[in-house]
Amino acid sequence: MRRVTGRFTGGELLSDVYGSFGIRVQRFVPAVRRAGATPRWGMDDPTAVEGWHAGLRCVGRFPMWAVAGGRGRGPGAAVPVLRLL
């Protein structure tokens, strides 16, 4: 994160993450199993990224079902929008 924030004087970063529940149920998703992917961490609190760098602030969050126009299914992690101050 220091390399990114050190290169730019400001901006916004959009991140797509799973919550811890989403990580636990990934083993039941056929596409994930076929790919051999093993997601290892989730983020239940989007504001936690503020601890990654002193200049980061969470300025918004959008649950996947809201972003998908209400078509998303089940609980999912929020998509944090971060601003480098």
C-alpha positions as CSV (number, residue, x, y, z in Angstrom):
1,M,0.0,0.0,0.0
2,R,2.9,2.4,0.7
3,R,4.1,2.0,-2.9
4,V,0.6,2.9,-4.3
5,T,0.0,5.8,-1.9
6,G,3.6,7.1,-2.4
7,R,3.1,7.3,-6.1
8,F,-0.1,9.3,-6.2
9,T,-1.0,12.5,-4.3
10,G,-4.7,11.6,-4.1
11,G,-7.4,9.5,-5.6
12,E,-9.9,6.7,-4.9
13,L,-9.6,3.0,-4.8
14,L,-12.4,0.6,-5.3
15,S,-12.0,-2.8,-3.7
16,D,-14.1,-6.0,-4.0
17,V,-13.8,-8.4,-1.1
18,Y,-15.6,-11.2,0.5
19,G,-16.6,-11.3,4.1
20,S,-15.5,-14.1,6.4
21,F,-18.8,-16.0,5.8
22,G,-18.2,-15.8,2.0
23,I,-14.7,-17.2,2.4
24,R,-16.1,-20.2,4.5
25,V,-18.7,-21.1,1.8
26,Q,-16.3,-20.8,-1.2
27,R,-15.5,-24.5,-0.9
28,F,-19.1,-25.2,-2.0
29,V,-18.8,-23.1,-5.2
30,P,-18.1,-25.4,-8.1
31,A,-16.2,-22.8,-10.2
32,V,-13.9,-22.1,-7.2
33,R,-13.2,-25.9,-6.7
34,R,-12.5,-26.5,-10.4
35,A,-10.1,-23.5,-10.4
36,G,-8.3,-24.9,-7.4
37,A,-8.6,-21.5,-5.8
38,T,-8.3,-21.2,-2.0
39,P,-9.5,-17.9,-0.7
40,R,-7.9,-17.4,2.7
41,W,-9.1,-14.1,4.2
42,G,-12.2,-12.0,4.3
43,M,-13.0,-8.5,5.5
44,D,-16.1,-8.1,7.6
45,D,-15.4,-4.4,8.4
46,P,-14.6,-2.3,5.3
47,T,-13.1,0.4,7.5
48,A,-10.4,-1.9,8.6
49,V,-8.4,-0.9,5.5
50,E,-7.9,2.5,7.1
51,G,-5.3,0.8,9.3
52,W,-3.2,-0.1,6.2
53,H,-2.0,3.5,5.7
54,A,-2.5,6.7,7.6
55,G,-3.9,8.5,4.5
56,L,-6.7,6.0,3.7
57,R,-10.3,6.7,4.6
58,C,-13.3,4.6,3.8
59,V,-15.7,7.0,2.1
60,G,-18.5,4.5,1.2
61,R,-19.5,0.8,1.0
62,F,-21.8,-0.9,-1.3
63,P,-23.1,-4.5,-0.6
64,M,-23.0,-6.7,-3.6
65,W,-26.7,-7.0,-3.8
66,A,-27.1,-3.2,-4.0
67,V,-24.4,-2.9,-6.7
68,A,-26.0,-5.7,-8.8
69,G,-29.2,-3.7,-8.9
70,G,-30.8,-6.0,-6.2
71,R,-30.0,-9.1,-8.2
72,G,-27.3,-10.4,-5.9
73,R,-28.1,-13.4,-3.7
74,G,-27.4,-13.7,0.0
75,P,-25.1,-11.8,2.3
76,G,-21.8,-10.6,0.9
77,A,-19.1,-8.2,1.9
78,A,-19.3,-4.6,1.2
79,V,-17.2,-3.1,-1.6
80,P,-15.3,-0.3,0.2
81,V,-14.5,2.9,-1.7
82,L,-11.3,4.4,-0.3
83,R,-10.0,7.9,-0.6
84,L,-6.3,8.8,-0.2
85,L,-6.2,12.1,1.7
